[in-house]
Amino acid sequence: MLGSTHGTLTSDLRARVVACGEQPRDAIHDTASVTPADGDMDVSGRPLYAPVPDLDRFFRPASVAVVGASDAEGRPNTGITRQLIDWAGRVGARLYPVHPTRDQVFGLPCAPRVADLPEPVDLAVLLVGDPLPVIGELAEAKVRFAVAFASGYAETGEEGAVAQSRLAAAVERAGVRLLGPNTNLNAFERFRDDLDGPAIALITQSGHQGRPVFTMQELGVRLSHWAPTGNEADLETADFISYFAERPEVGAIACYVEGLKDGRSFLLAADRAARRGVPVVAVKVGRTEAGARMAASHTGKLTGADQVVDAAMRQYGVIRVDGLDELQDTSALLARARRPLADGVVVYSISGGTGAHFSDLATAAGLRLPRLSGAKQDELHQWIPEYLNVANPVDNGGHPVGDWRGRKIIDAILADPGVGVLICPITGPFPPMSDRLAQDLVDAAEATDKLVCVVWGSPVGTEPAYRETLLGSSRVATFRTFGNCITAVRAYLDHHRFASGYLSPFDEAPRTPSPSFRKAQALMRPGKQLSEHSAKQLLRAYGIRVPREQLVTSAAAAVRAAGLVGYPVVMKASGTQLAHKTELGLVKVGLTSASQVRDAYRELTDIARYEGIELDGILVCQMVERGVEMVVGVTQDALFGPTVTVGLGGVLVEVLRDAAVRVPPFGEGQARAMLDELRGRALLDGVRGGPPMDVDALVEVVLRVQRMALELGDELSELDINPLTVLPRGQGAVALDALAVCR
């Protein structure tokens, strides 16, 4: 059994909008002790690179203290102590029991305090109900790492969260790195040392949820580490991703995540893994409200708005899967399979029905199944009857797999330069033909650099062809279901496509404020919503085009402004209390004469007076037509901070909810990828004979808005440009309305 997304583009457009400073991959800081220099901070003072904690002495300590050790029968600590003694023996660590009332435990001398041990220890395992009083003692003894199993912290609610905060503060003061609380013994499991090849490193916030991946060792898949992070009072998922990404034996990182401690730390860790080309596969709980509630009660984490989490993971190449079975199969494939030589997938089967069924599912999932050339089909028909289809899928009719022809067919398919993956679904055992087919696939896989996958559909799973031949191969990826095979192969191709063009978004983050930032700061009003007029000034500060318009405070001034702006005009009330002007009748469109302008002015001010709305004036605006209405905005996410959204705008925004989101920083490639995710993307390309829209201008607005989000940070609570009218190609984009709320 073997072990999405777009690369960031470079262009003149990006250079105009984002201050770029790319750094070579080998220049990244890789040690925990490095304090980022000025050039390693973004414009808001946040670090741009993740430090890598030195966890070698956690996983392979020279010495271990077990605080609360016991050998009394029937006590929970006794079983844990025994397991830790066994583990210490396997990793070559000296183990010291610690207990205030015992002289020895399991025949080992027992000290009353950690400070009384004959040497400083690397790791202290705390088998005590309240670890807080022990933390100071660990600091005194210069212990580097500790594990706290105790529960009753953030997973229990507000009171527990306060207790966890006290524990985290004590750990930080002590200079000790803590795993837990509310963790378990998974880090000290017995890992098989007789398996070769790249390994999976496992990170879970729930120990039981990692068990399926751990047991894959029995199928020949190597595991190197297991980090059960629990409540993450100190050490968190991001720390272990960063560490595992640097380990030469790790081929993939598999994660079960209930919630993220800190969104920024997670992205920095994912960025490090992406720079190293190490795939990260994750099950992330919280897609539904019920799942989010359960995750919070389990580990006390913020699950985050799922759409934002999903987008953030895609930005950094984290492969999100839904089931633990998918986590197993996808991480195993990514850990062990070689880089693809092509992205073409060929489905090879002994049944036309099986091939057609699998091909439908694979194509719907986005895999590319190229039609084999006429010459290749002629070659295959040397061994396969002429009446059978061999264009892709390839149907051999059954009989050729039972003799010498079977291997010839497989080799011929793999020899095609456009083929990178061969998938053979075997829906059920039919010895001896299935035995011969399985062996031919294994032999062919050993002789090629291309990926060979088998779906063994038998529900029994005890057949020698499966247990011995297929699982005995380190080169064939074996699956039990069509769905898992397709999910894993798609992730495999997407990951390598992503990794080959990856440019870190953090390399593109602005380091110093722009002149636009200084202009924008003068417009901010802490705790206030800006009027439309002021919000548009904010957009102008960042070079975002708005209509010709004037703010007036009399009917006569409105008529003069209309003459300067040019008829027809739009008139709108402008004030800090206005969010939805249209619903209140405070927008007048298509005014073509001075009398209409005067009447509109009186009507708008009368409505505002009646509604008790204070205005800073009436906007007389250029009327812009013939475009596609979009929305571009900024919101603050509890985990990731400012996020940028783009979608179909105008009256469609709340009806269709067709939007894509990203977490700054990001480059032009991700901005274009956001547009490609929209269901209404075709509107920008021109429909029913209409002209294509100015997509470049829309991308530029998105990048300018993300620059604004980065520079203003949490000072900008919300920005909503709706509608942003995108005009035909070459004519730009115009922000017709804007709402901005300051924090």
C-alpha positions in Angstrom: 0.0 0.0 0.0 1.5 3.3 -1.1 2.1 6.0 0.4 -5.1 22.0 -4.4 -4.4 24.7 -5.6 -2.6 27.2 -7.7 1.0 28.5 -7.7 1.5 32.2 -7.3 2.2 34.0 -10.6 4.6 36.8 -11.3 3.7 39.7 -13.5 4.0 43.4 -14.0 0.5 43.6 -12.4 1.7 42.2 -9.1 4.7 44.5 -9.2 2.4 47.5 -9.5 0.3 46.5 -6.6 2.4 44.5 -4.1 5.8 45.3 -2.8 7.6 42.0 -3.5 10.8 40.6 -2.0 11.3 37.0 -2.8 13.8 35.0 -0.7 15.6 31.9 -1.8 14.2 28.7 -0.2 17.6 27.9 1.4 17.7 31.3 3.1 14.7 30.5 5.4 15.5 30.6 9.1 15.3 27.1 10.5 16.1 27.3 14.2 13.8 28.0 17.1 16.3 30.5 18.6 16.2 32.9 15.7 14.5 36.2 16.5 13.1 37.6 13.2 15.0 40.7 12.0 13.2 43.7 10.6 13.1 42.1 7.1 11.4 39.1 8.6 8.3 41.0 9.7 5.4 42.1 7.6 4.0 45.6 7.5 2.0 45.0 10.7 5.0 43.6 12.7 4.0 39.9 12.4 6.7 37.3 11.7 6.9 36.0 8.2 8.7 32.7 8.9 7.9 29.9 11.4 10.6 29.0 13.9 11.2 25.3 14.1 11.1 24.0 17.7 13.9 21.5 18.5 11.8 18.5 19.4 14.5 15.9 19.0 14.8 15.5 22.8 11.1 15.2 23.2 10.8 12.2 20.8 14.2 10.8 21.6 15.1 11.9 25.1 18.3 10.8 26.9 16.5 10.9 30.2 12.9 10.9 31.4 11.2 11.7 34.7 7.8 10.2 35.5 6.3 12.4 38.1 3.6 10.5 40.1 5.0 7.1 39.1 3.3 4.1 40.6 3.6 0.3 40.8 0.5 -0.2 43.0 -1.9 -2.7 41.5 -5.2 -1.3 40.2 -3.9 2.3 40.0 -4.2 4.0 36.5 -0.7 5.5 37.0 0.8 2.0 37.3 -0.1 1.0 33.7 1.2 4.3 32.4 4.4 3.9 34.3 4.9 0.4 33.0 4.3 1.6 29.4 6.8 4.5 29.8 9.5 2.1 31.2 9.1 -0.1 28.1 9.2 2.9 25.8 12.3 4.4 27.5 14.0 1.1 27.0 13.2 1.1 23.3 14.5 4.6 22.7 17.5 4.2 24.9 16.4 6.7 27.6 17.2 6.6 31.3 14.0 6.6 33.3 13.6 8.1 36.8 10.4 7.6 38.8 9.4 10.6 41.0 7.1 10.3 43.9 7.2 12.0 47.3 6.4 8.9 49.4 8.1 6.0 47.5 11.6 4.8 47.6 11.4 2.7 44.4 8.9 2.0 41.6 9.2 -1.3 39.7 12.6 -1.8 41.2 13.9 1.6 40.1 15.1 4.1 42.7 12.5 6.8 43.2 13.2 10.5 44.0 10.8 12.7 45.9 11.2 15.7 43.6 12.5 16.2 40.1 15.2 18.5 41.5 16.5 15.5 43.5 17.3 13.4 40.4 21.0 12.6 39.7 20.9 14.5 36.4 18.9 17.0 34.5 16.2 15.3 32.4 15.0 16.1 28.9 11.4 15.1 29.4 9.0 15.0 32.4 5.8 13.1 32.2 3.3 14.5 34.7 0.9 11.9 36.1 -0.7 14.3 38.5 -4.2 15.8 38.7 -2.9 19.4 38.8 0.4 20.0 36.9 0.6 23.7 37.8 2.5 23.3 41.1 5.0 21.1 39.4 5.9 23.6 36.6 8.1 25.8 38.8 10.0 22.7 40.0 10.7 21.7 36.3 12.1 25.1 35.6 14.4 24.8 38.7 15.6 21.5 37.4 16.0 22.8 33.8 13.7 20.3 32.3 13.2 21.0 28.6 9.9 19.2 27.9 6.8 18.1 29.8 3.6 16.2 29.1 0.4 16.8 31.1 -2.3 14.2 30.8 -4.7 16.0 33.2 -8.1 17.0 31.9 -10.6 19.6 33.1 -9.2 22.6 31.2 -10.5 24.5 28.2 -12.5 21.6 27.0 -14.8 22.0 30.0 -15.8 25.7 29.5 -14.9 29.1 30.7 -13.6 28.1 34.2 -11.4 25.5 32.6 -10.2 27.9 30.0 -9.0 30.3 32.8 -7.1 27.4 34.5 -5.5 26.5 31.1 -4.4 30.1 30.7 -2.7 30.0 34.1 -1.0 26.8 33.2 0.2 28.3 29.8 1.5 31.4 31.5 3.4 29.3 34.1 5.0 27.2 31.3 6.1 30.3 29.4 7.7 31.8 32.5 9.5 28.5 33.2 10.8 28.1 29.7 9.4 24.6 29.5 7.7 23.3 26.4 4.5 21.5 27.4 2.4 18.9 25.4 -1.2 19.0 26.6 -3.0 19.1 28.9 -5.8 16.6 28.1 -3.4 14.5 26.0 -2.4 10.8 26.2 0.3 8.2 25.6 0.3 8.1 21.8 3.7 9.8 21.5 5.1 6.8 23.3 3.7 4.0 21.2 5.7 1.2 19.7 6.7 2.1 16.1 7.8 -0.7 13.8 11.5 -0.3 12.9 11.5 -2.9 10.1 9.7 -0.8 7.5 11.6 1.1 4.8 10.9 4.2 2.8 9.5 7.6 3.6 7.3 7.7 6.7 4.1 9.4 7.8 4.3 11.7 10.8 0.9 11.9 12.6 -0.6 14.8 14.6 -3.9 14.4 16.3 -5.9 16.4 18.8 -7.9 13.3 19.6 -5.8 10.2 20.2 -8.5 7.7 19.2 -8.9 9.4 15.8 -5.3 8.8 14.9 -5.5 5.0 15.6 -6.5 4.1 12.0 -3.4 5.8 10.6 -1.2 4.3 13.3 -2.4 0.7 12.5 -1.4 1.1 8.9 2.0 -0.1 10.0 0.4 -3.6 9.9 -0.1 -3.0 6.1 3.5 -2.1 5.6 3.2 1.7 5.8 5.9 3.3 7.9 5.1 5.7 10.7 7.8 7.8 12.4 6.1 10.0 15.0 2.8 10.6 16.7 2.1 13.9 18.4 -1.2 13.9 20.4 -1.5 17.7 21.0 -4.6 17.7 23.2 -5.6 21.2 24.4 -2.4 22.8 23.1 -1.8 25.1 26.1 1.8 25.4 24.7 3.0 23.1 21.9 0.4 23.1 19.1 -0.2 21.5 15.7 1.8 24.2 14.0 4.9 23.4 16.0 4.8 19.8 15.0 4.1 20.5 11.3 7.2 22.8 11.3 9.3 20.2 13.0 8.2 17.2 10.9 8.6 19.2 7.7 12.4 19.3 8.4 12.8 15.6 9.2 14.4 13.7 6.3 12.5 10.5 7.0 9.1 12.2 6.8 7.3 11.8 3.5 3.9 13.2 4.5 2.3 14.7 7.6 -1.2 13.4 8.5 -3.3 15.6 10.9 -6.6 15.3 12.7 -7.5 18.8 13.7 -10.5 19.8 15.8 -9.5 23.4 16.1 -6.6 25.7 15.6 -4.9 27.5 18.4 -3.7 30.3 16.2 -4.4 30.7 12.5 -1.3 32.7 11.7 1.0 30.0 13.3 -0.8 27.3 11.3 -0.2 29.1 8.0 3.4 29.8 8.8 3.9 26.1 9.5 2.0 25.0 6.4 4.2 27.5 4.4 7.3 25.8 5.8 6.0 22.4 4.7 5.1 23.7 1.3 8.6 25.2 0.9 10.1 21.8 1.7 7.7 20.0 -0.6 6.3 17.9 2.3 2.6 17.2 1.8 0.2 17.9 4.7 -3.1 16.0 4.7 -5.7 17.0 7.3 -9.1 16.1 8.6 -10.4 19.4 10.0 -13.6 19.1 12.1 -16.1 21.9 12.1 -17.8 21.9 8.7 -21.1 21.9 10.4 -22.4 23.7 13.5 -22.8 20.4 15.3 -19.2 19.4 14.6 -17.9 22.7 15.7 -19.8 22.5 19.0 -18.4 19.0 19.7 -14.8 20.0 18.8 -15.0 23.0 21.2 -16.2 20.7 24.0 -13.4 18.2 23.3 -10.3 20.4 23.0 -11.5 24.0 23.7 -10.4 25.3 20.3 -11.9 27.8 17.9 -12.9 25.8 14.9 -13.1 28.9 12.7 -15.4 29.9 9.9 -15.2 26.8 7.7 -15.0 28.6 4.4 -12.1 30.6 5.6 -10.3 27.5 7.0 -10.9 25.7 3.7 -9.5 28.6 1.6 -6.5 29.1 3.9 -5.6 25.4 3.6 -5.8 25.5 -0.2 -3.5 28.6 -0.3 -0.7 26.7 1.4 -1.3 23.3 -0.2 -2.8 21.6 2.8 -4.9 18.7 1.4 -8.2 18.6 3.3 -10.0 15.3 3.4 -13.2 14.3 5.2 -12.8 10.8 6.6 -10.2 8.9 8.5 -10.1 6.3 5.7 -9.2 9.1 3.3 -6.6 10.4 5.7 -5.0 7.0 5.7 -5.0 6.3 2.0 -4.1 9.9 0.9 -1.2 10.4 3.3 0.2 6.9 2.5 0.2 7.6 -1.2 1.7 11.0 -0.9 4.4 9.8 1.5 5.6 7.0 -0.7 4.8 7.7 -4.4 7.4 9.3 -6.6 6.9 12.6 -8.4 4.5 12.1 -11.4 6.0 12.2 -14.8 2.7 13.2 -16.4 -0.8 13.9 -15.2 -2.7 11.6 -17.6 -4.6 8.8 -15.9 -5.5 5.5 -17.6 -8.1 3.1 -16.2 -7.3 -0.5 -17.0 -9.9 -3.2 -16.2 -11.1 -6.7 -17.2 -14.7 -5.4 -17.5 -16.1 -2.7 -19.6 -18.7 -1.9 -16.9 -16.0 -1.5 -14.2 -13.9 0.7 -16.5 -16.8 2.9 -17.5 -18.0 3.3 -13.9 -14.6 4.2 -12.5 -13.9 6.6 -15.4 -17.1 8.5 -14.8 -16.2 9.0 -11.1 -12.6 9.9 -11.9 -13.5 12.4 -14.6 -16.2 14.0 -12.4 -13.5 14.4 -9.7 -11.3 16.3 -12.0 -8.8 13.7 -13.1 -7.6 13.9 -16.7 -8.2 10.7 -18.7 -6.6 11.3 -22.0 -7.6 9.4 -25.1 -4.8 7.1 -26.1 -3.3 7.7 -29.6 -4.3 5.6 -32.5 -0.8 4.0 -32.6 -1.1 3.1 -28.9 -4.5 1.6 -29.5 -3.2 -0.5 -32.4 -0.4 -1.7 -30.2 -2.8 -2.8 -27.5 -5.0 -4.6 -30.0 -2.1 -7.0 -30.6 -3.2 -8.6 -27.3 -6.8 -7.4 -26.8 -9.6 -8.3 -29.2 -10.5 -5.6 -31.8 -14.1 -5.2 -30.7 -13.0 -4.0 -27.2 -12.4 -0.4 -26.3 -8.8 0.5 -25.6 -8.9 4.3 -26.0 -9.2 4.9 -22.2 -10.6 3.2 -20.2 -8.8 0.1 -21.5 -11.0 -3.1 -21.4 -9.0 -6.3 -21.9 -12.0 -8.6 -21.8 -10.6 -10.8 -19.1 -8.7 -13.6 -20.7 -5.4 -11.8 -21.5 -4.7 -11.3 -17.8 -4.3 -15.0 -17.3 -1.3 -15.4 -19.6 1.8 -13.6 -21.0 -0.4 -10.9 -22.6 -1.3 -9.3 -19.3 2.1 -7.9 -18.6 2.6 -6.8 -22.2 -0.6 -4.7 -21.9 0.4 -3.1 -18.7 3.9 -2.2 -19.9 2.5 -0.8 -23.1 0.2 1.6 -21.2 2.9 2.7 -18.9 5.3 3.4 -21.8 3.0 6.1 -23.1 4.7 9.5 -22.3 1.3 11.1 -21.6 0.4 8.6 -18.9 1.5 9.2 -15.3 -0.9 7.0 -13.4 -2.3 3.6 -14.1 -5.3 2.5 -12.1 -6.6 -1.0 -12.2 -9.9 -1.6 -10.3 -10.4 -5.3 -9.4 -13.9 -5.6 -8.1 -13.6 -9.1 -6.8 -11.2 -12.0 -6.6 -11.3 -14.6 -9.4 -8.3 -16.9 -9.0 -6.1 -17.7 -10.7 -6.7 -14.8 -13.1 -6.7 -12.2 -10.3 -3.6 -13.7 -8.8 -1.7 -13.4 -12.1 -3.1 -9.8 -12.7 -2.0 -8.7 -9.2 1.5 -10.1 -9.7 1.9 -8.5 -13.1 0.9 -5.1 -11.7 3.4 -5.4 -8.9 6.2 -6.5 -11.3 5.4 -3.7 -13.7 5.3 -1.1 -10.8 8.8 -2.2 -9.8 10.1 -1.6 -13.3 8.6 1.9 -13.8 8.8 5.3 -12.1 5.1 5.8 -12.8 2.3 5.3 -10.2 0.4 2.1 -10.3 -2.8 1.9 -8.3 -5.1 -1.1 -7.6 -8.5 -1.0 -6.1 -9.1 -4.4 -4.4 -12.9 -4.5 -4.1 -13.3 -7.7 -2.2 -15.0 -7.1 1.2 -13.1 -10.2 2.6 -9.5 -8.9 2.4 -7.9 -12.2 3.3 -7.0 -13.3 -0.3 -3.3 -14.0 -0.9 -3.4 -11.8 -4.0 -4.4 -8.9 -1.7 -2.6 -9.7 1.6 0.6 -11.0 0.2 1.1 -9.8 -3.3 -0.4 -6.3 -3.3 0.3 -5.3 0.3 3.7 -6.8 0.1 4.7 -4.3 -2.6 6.0 -0.9 -1.6 5.5 0.4 -5.2 1.8 -0.4 -5.8 -0.8 1.8 -4.1 -3.6 -0.4 -3.0 -7.1 0.8 -2.1 -10.3 -0.8 -1.0 -12.8 1.7 -2.5 -13.1 3.7 -5.7 -13.7 6.9 -3.8 -10.5 6.7 -1.7 -8.4 5.9 -4.7 -9.7 8.8 -6.7 -9.4 11.2 -3.7 -5.8 10.1 -3.1 -4.7 10.2 -6.8 -6.2 13.7 -7.3 -4.4 14.9 -4.1 -1.2 13.4 -5.4 -1.3 15.1 -8.7 -2.6 18.4 -7.2 0.2 18.4 -4.6 3.0 18.0 -7.0 1.5 20.6 -9.4 1.2 23.0 -6.5 4.7 22.2 -5.1 6.4 22.7 -8.5 5.2 26.3 -8.8 5.0 27.3 -5.1 6.1 30.8 -4.2 5.5 31.6 -0.6 2.8 34.2 0.0 4.9 35.5 2.9 7.7 36.3 0.4 5.3 38.7 -1.2 4.0 40.4 2.0 4.8 44.1 2.2 7.5 44.9 4.8 7.1 48.6 5.0 4.0 50.8 4.9 3.0 52.4 1.5 2.2 56.1 0.9 -1.4 54.8 0.6 -1.3 53.7 4.2 -0.4 57.1 5.6 -3.3 58.7 3.6 -5.7 56.0 4.8 -4.8 56.4 8.5 -5.9 60.0 8.3 -9.3 58.8 7.2 -9.9 56.2 9.9 -12.3 56.9 12.7 -11.8 54.3 15.5 -15.1 52.6 16.5 -17.0 54.4 13.7 -18.6 53.5 10.4 -17.4 55.8 7.6 -19.8 57.5 5.3 -19.9 56.4 1.7 -18.0 59.6 0.8 -15.2 58.8 3.3 -15.2 55.1 2.4 -14.6 56.1 -1.2 -11.8 58.4 -0.2 -10.2 55.4 1.5 -10.4 53.5 -1.8 -8.9 56.4 -3.6 -6.0 56.4 -1.2 -5.2 52.8 -2.4 -5.6 53.7 -6.1 -9.0 52.0 -6.5 -11.1 53.8 -9.1 -14.5 55.4 -8.0 -17.0 57.3 -10.2 -16.7 61.0 -10.8 -18.7 62.5 -7.9 -19.2 65.5 -5.6 -20.6 65.8 -2.1 -23.1 68.6 -1.9 -25.2 70.2 0.9 -27.8 72.2 -1.2 -30.0 71.7 -4.2 -28.3 74.4 -6.1 -24.9 72.8 -5.5 -26.3 69.5 -6.6 -27.4 71.0 -10.0 -23.9 72.5 -10.5 -22.3 69.1 -9.5 -24.5 67.2 -12.0 -23.3 69.5 -14.8 -19.7 68.9 -13.9 -20.1 65.1 -13.4 -22.1 64.8 -16.6 -25.7 63.5 -17.1 -27.2 61.0 -16.4 -26.3 61.0 -12.7 -27.0 59.0 -9.6 -27.8 60.8 -6.3 -27.3 59.1 -2.9 -27.5 60.1 0.7 -24.1 59.9 2.5 -23.8 59.5 6.3 -22.1 57.4 8.9 -25.4 55.7 9.9 -26.2 54.4 6.5 -25.6 50.7 5.5 -28.5 49.9 3.2 -29.5 53.0 1.4 -31.6 51.5 -1.3 -34.1 49.9 1.1 -34.7 53.4 2.6 -35.2 55.0 -0.7 -32.0 57.0 -0.4 -30.7 56.3 -3.9 -32.0 57.9 -7.1 -30.8 56.5 -10.4 -30.8 57.9 -14.0 -31.4 61.6 -13.4 -31.2 63.5 -16.7 -32.1 67.1 -15.9 -31.6 69.9 -13.4 -35.2 69.7 -12.2 -34.9 66.0 -11.5 -31.7 66.7 -9.6 -33.4 69.4 -7.4 -36.4 67.2 -6.7 -34.1 64.3 -5.9 -32.1 66.4 -3.4 -35.2 67.5 -1.6 -36.7 64.0 -1.5 -33.4 62.4 -0.2 -33.0 65.0 2.6 -36.7 64.7 3.6 -36.4 60.9 3.9 -33.3 61.3 6.0 -34.9 63.8 8.2 -38.0 61.7 8.7 -35.9 58.6 9.5 -33.7 60.6 11.9 -30.6 60.0 9.9 -27.8 62.5 10.1 -26.1 63.1 6.7 -22.8 64.6 5.8 -24.3 65.5 2.4 -25.7 64.2 -0.8 -23.4 62.5 -3.4 -23.9 63.4 -7.0 -22.3 60.6 -8.9 -21.4 59.6 -12.5 -23.7 56.8 -13.7 -21.8 53.8 -14.8 -23.4 51.1 -16.9 -22.5 48.0 -19.1 -20.5 46.0 -16.6 -20.6 42.9 -14.3 -21.4 43.8 -10.7 -19.0 42.2 -8.3 -18.3 42.5 -4.5 -14.9 42.8 -3.0 -14.5 43.0 0.8 -12.5 42.6 4.0 -13.7 40.9 7.1 -12.0 40.0 10.4 -11.8 36.2 11.1 -11.4 35.1 14.7 -8.5 32.7 13.7 -6.8 34.3 10.8 -7.4 38.0 11.1 -8.2 40.1 8.0 -9.6 38.1 5.1 -10.4 39.2 1.5 -13.6 38.1 -0.3 -14.6 38.5 -4.0 -17.8 37.3 -5.5 -20.8 38.2 -7.6 -22.2 41.5 -6.3 -25.1 43.8 -6.5 -28.5 42.3 -5.7 -27.0 38.8 -6.3 -24.6 38.8 -3.4 -27.1 37.7 -0.7 -29.1 35.5 -3.1 -26.4 33.4 -4.8 -23.7 33.7 -2.1 -21.2 33.0 -4.8 -17.9 34.2 -3.3 -14.3 33.1 -2.7 -12.1 34.0 0.2 -8.3 34.2 0.9 -6.2 35.1 3.9 -3.6 37.8 3.1 -0.8 37.9 2.0 -1.4 36.4 -1.4 -0.3 37.1 -4.9 -1.8 37.5 -8.3 -2.1 33.8 -8.9 -4.3 33.3 -5.8 -6.4 36.4 -6.8 -7.1 34.8 -10.2 -7.8 31.4 -8.6 -10.5 33.1 -6.4 -12.3 34.2 -9.6 -12.0 30.7 -11.0 -13.8 29.3 -8.0 -16.9 31.4 -8.6 -19.9 29.6 -10.1 -20.6 32.8 -12.1 -17.1 33.1 -13.5 -18.4 32.8 -17.0 -20.1 36.3 -16.7 -16.6 37.8 -16.7 -15.7 36.0 -19.9 -18.7 37.4 -21.8 -22.0 35.7 -22.3 -24.7 35.7 -25.1 -22.4 37.6 -27.4 -21.4 40.2 -24.8 -17.8 41.4 -24.5 -15.3 39.9 -22.1 -14.8 42.0 -18.9 -11.6 43.5 -17.6 -10.5 40.7 -15.4 -7.0 42.2 -15.0 -8.6 45.3 -13.5 -10.7 43.2 -11.1 -7.6 41.3 -10.0 -5.8 44.6 -9.4 -8.6 45.8 -7.2 -8.5 42.5 -5.2 -4.7 42.9 -4.7 -5.1 46.6 -3.7 -7.8 45.6 -1.2 -5.6 42.9 0.3 -2.8 45.5 0.6 -5.2 47.7 2.5 -6.2 44.7 4.8 -2.5 44.0 5.5 -1.6 47.6 6.3 -4.6 48.6 8.3 -4.8 45.2 10.1 -7.5 45.1 12.8 -8.0 48.8 12.5 -10.3 48.0 9.6 -13.1 45.9 11.0 -15.0 45.6 7.7 -14.9 46.8 4.1 -17.6 46.1 1.5 -17.2 47.4 -2.0 -20.6 46.5 -3.6 -21.1 46.9 -6.4 -17.7 47.0 -8.0 -18.6 47.3 -11.7 -16.2 45.5 -13.9 -16.3 47.1 -17.4 -15.4 45.5 -20.7 -11.8 44.5 -21.3 -9.4 47.5 -21.2 -11.9 49.8 -19.5 -11.2 49.0 -15.9 -13.4 48.5 -12.8 -15.3 51.2 -10.8 -16.3 51.0 -7.1 -19.9 52.4 -7.2 -20.5 52.0 -3.5 -18.4 51.3 -0.4 -19.0 50.6 3.3 -16.1 50.8 5.8 -16.2 50.2 9.5 -13.3 51.1 11.7 -12.4 49.1 14.9 
